[in-house]
Amino acid sequence: MTTKPQSTGKPQTAGRRAMPGLDESDDQTFAMIAALTSELAMARERIDTLERLLDAGGALDRAAIERYVPDETASTERGALRQRIIAKVFRPIREAAIRRTQGTSTPEAGV
């Protein structure tokens, strides 16, 4: 019979190994890096799949991707997306900092 490990209250990432000796801040940072690395790897695999399928089907030459220069609308949309992703990634650290300065232990609603 196996027993389920006790929850530490720390963020968990699939396949993540425990890192003994980390304080809460370091653990949050490590969890962010692990999650981002996993997401980036999966996104890169999907992009590679799309490029290969488009190239194989003759719909797009892979070199055209390298030559592409986004227009102003695309650049603006990409910038907005980048800012939303950055805000999402750093939200746990920002919320933890707010909680520390306010002396609370739960996230504020709407932050």
Secondary structure, DSSP 4 states (H G I P E B T S, - for coil): ---PPPP-SS---TTPPP-TT--HHHHHHHHHHHHHHHHHHHHHHHHHHHHHHHHHTTS--HHHHHH----HHHHHHHHHHHHHHHHHHHHHHHHHHHHHHHT-SSPPTT-
